[in-house]
Amino acid sequence: MVIAIIRIKGITMTHCQSIIDELRQRGYRITPQREMIVNAVAHSPQHITAEEISGMLQEHTRAINIATVYRTMDLLWQEGFACRNDLSEGKIVYATFKHGPHIHLVCRKCTRVIDADIRVLNSLGEDLNSNYQFQPDLDHFSIFGVCADCQA
């Protein structure tokens, strides 16, 4: 398990601890279940589904159910600590922003996922902002299409 270390105001803390502290500062109650869920998603080396988080935590405790995982992941998404993406077939995955900005190119035929550089969208973001006064969240999302192998 990889642990991201963040420095805030001269204090070193783990990525998950910074999320938990910020949620507390915003007035959210941090239950043991919520803390375990934040830890699980923050320390995941890849994108993870709510079901995977639930299954992982169920190995250690029965105090967490899938509804709690979904509510916590929705909170993290709404508060800007995590992203959620559809990687085909209704498979919603979550990740904290420590994974960095990127695009998922998802093939509709074979469901292969290709990571693409986010910089290809810089002009789109600028155009949406200037033409529609809309600030898009382009740091992490999926684009569906057909990969080169399936086109052949």
Buried (B, 14 or more C-beta within 10 A) or exposed (E): EEEBEBEEEEEEBBBBBBBBBBBEEEEBEEEEBBBBBBBBBBBBEEBBBBEBBBEBBBEEEEEBEEEBBBBBBBBBEEEEBBBBBBBBEEBBBBBBBBBEBBBBBBBEEEEEBEEEEBEEBEEEBEEBEEEEEEEBEBBBBBEEEEBEEEEE
